[in-house]
Amino acid sequence: MSDASFRGDCGRCAALCCLGLALDRGPHFAIDKPAGEICPHQARDHRCTIHARLAESGFAGCATYDCLGAGQLATAMFEGLDTSRPAIARARLDAFARLTRLQALRLALDRAGYGVPVPTSYAELLQFDLSALVARARRLAAWQQKAETPADTAR
């Protein structure tokens, strides 16, 4: 990935993945944790208390997770707001979830040669039409499949 907008920057994020994602106990996570519940290894400053030893502690999934930059985007959108208020906290997690999906779709389109800008504010994010982006991706996939299918030369 050459585009910096796809690089996660944990230093500019409020550990939204540690809060917003569900964990299922298994080979990648040592615990079960529902989405929206704070990870027991998250410190008050949003830092991971076991970050240096994630894999050894049973959290290899955390060590390999990449939000594609959604975390710092959602954190920046809510900068200056009181995220201890439940409604704002829910809105920030919703923004993180939407941006995570949006970044994955943008990356797919970027790799196919179509750059798609990312919303820069929460208001833009709410208005951003993910269905149009998905439709564009499907059209691109259909076009690519048609282009890769050999022409019928039996005629």
C-alpha positions in Angstrom: 0.0 0.0 0.0 1.6 3.2 -1.1 -1.3 5.5 0.0 -0.7 6.7 3.6 -4.5 7.0 4.1 -4.6 3.2 4.4 -2.0 3.0 7.2 -3.2 2.5 10.7 -1.6 4.8 13.3 -2.3 3.5 16.8 -0.6 6.6 18.3 -3.3 8.8 16.8 -6.2 6.5 17.8 -8.2 6.0 21.0 -7.9 2.2 20.8 -11.2 1.9 19.0 -10.4 -1.6 17.9 -9.8 -2.6 21.5 -13.3 -1.3 22.3 -15.4 -1.7 19.2 -14.4 -5.2 18.0 -15.7 -8.5 19.4 -13.1 -11.1 20.4 -13.8 -14.8 20.2 -11.7 -17.1 22.4 -9.6 -19.4 20.3 -6.1 -19.5 18.6 -6.0 -15.7 18.0 -7.6 -14.4 21.2 -7.3 -15.6 24.8 -10.7 -14.3 25.8 -14.2 -13.7 24.7 -15.1 -10.0 24.6 -18.3 -8.5 23.1 -18.1 -5.5 20.8 -18.4 -2.3 22.8 -16.8 -3.7 25.9 -13.4 -2.4 26.9 -10.6 -4.9 26.6 -9.3 -5.8 30.1 -5.8 -5.0 28.9 -6.6 -1.4 27.9 -5.1 1.2 30.3 -6.9 4.5 31.1 -4.7 6.3 28.5 -6.1 3.9 25.8 -2.8 2.1 25.6 -2.5 -1.7 25.6 -0.8 -3.0 28.8 0.4 -6.1 27.0 1.3 -4.6 23.6 4.9 -5.7 23.7 3.9 -9.3 24.3 0.5 -9.7 22.5 1.3 -13.0 20.8 2.8 -14.5 23.9 -0.2 -13.5 25.9 -2.7 -15.2 23.5 -3.6 -12.1 21.5 -1.9 -12.8 18.1 -5.1 -11.5 16.4 -4.5 -8.1 18.0 -0.9 -8.1 16.8 -2.0 -8.7 13.2 -5.1 -6.6 13.1 -5.0 -3.6 10.7 -7.9 -1.1 10.7 -6.4 0.5 7.5 -6.4 3.9 9.1 -10.1 3.8 10.2 -9.1 4.2 13.9 -7.3 7.5 13.6 -9.9 8.9 11.2 -12.7 8.1 13.7 -10.7 9.5 16.6 -10.0 12.7 14.8 -13.6 13.2 13.8 -14.6 13.3 17.5 -11.6 15.3 18.8 -12.7 17.9 21.3 -16.0 16.1 22.1 -16.8 14.5 25.4 -16.5 10.8 24.4 -17.4 9.8 28.0 -21.0 10.7 27.1 -22.7 7.5 26.0 -24.3 9.0 22.8 -21.0 10.4 21.6 -19.1 7.2 22.5 -21.7 5.2 20.5 -21.5 7.6 17.5 -17.7 7.3 17.5 -17.8 3.5 17.5 -20.4 3.6 14.7 -18.0 5.9 12.8 -15.2 3.5 13.4 -17.3 0.5 12.1 -18.4 2.5 9.0 -14.8 3.7 8.3 -13.4 0.2 8.7 -15.8 -1.1 6.0 -15.2 2.0 3.9 -11.4 1.7 4.1 -11.5 -1.9 3.0 -13.7 -1.0 0.0 -11.4 2.0 -0.8 -8.4 -0.3 -0.7 -10.0 -2.8 -3.1 -10.8 0.0 -5.5 -7.4 1.6 -5.1 -5.7 -1.7 -5.9 -7.9 -1.9 -9.0 -6.8 1.6 -10.1 -9.8 3.6 -8.9 -9.0 6.0 -6.0 -11.9 6.9 -3.8 -11.6 9.8 -1.3 -12.4 9.2 2.4 -14.9 11.4 4.3 -13.0 13.9 6.4 -15.8 14.7 9.0 -18.4 12.7 10.8 -21.2 14.6 8.9 -19.6 13.6 5.6 -19.3 10.0 6.8 -23.0 9.8 7.6 -23.9 11.1 4.1 -21.3 8.9 2.3 -23.2 6.4 0.3 -21.6 3.0 0.8 -24.1 1.4 -1.5 -22.8 3.5 -4.4 -19.2 2.5 -3.6 -20.3 -1.2 -3.5 -22.1 -0.8 -6.8 -19.0 0.7 -8.4 -16.9 -2.2 -7.1 -19.4 -4.7 -8.5 -19.4 -2.9 -11.9 -15.6 -2.9 -11.9 -15.5 -6.6 -11.0 -17.9 -7.5 -13.8 -16.0 -5.4 -16.3 -12.7 -7.0 -15.2 -14.3 -10.5 -15.5 -15.6 -9.7 -19.0 -12.2 -8.3 -20.1 -10.4 -11.5 -18.8 -12.9 -13.9 -20.7 -11.4 -14.9 -24.1 -13.5 -13.8 -27.0 -15.6 -16.4 -28.7 -13.5 -17.3 -31.8 -15.5 -20.4 -32.8 -17.8 -18.4 -35.1 
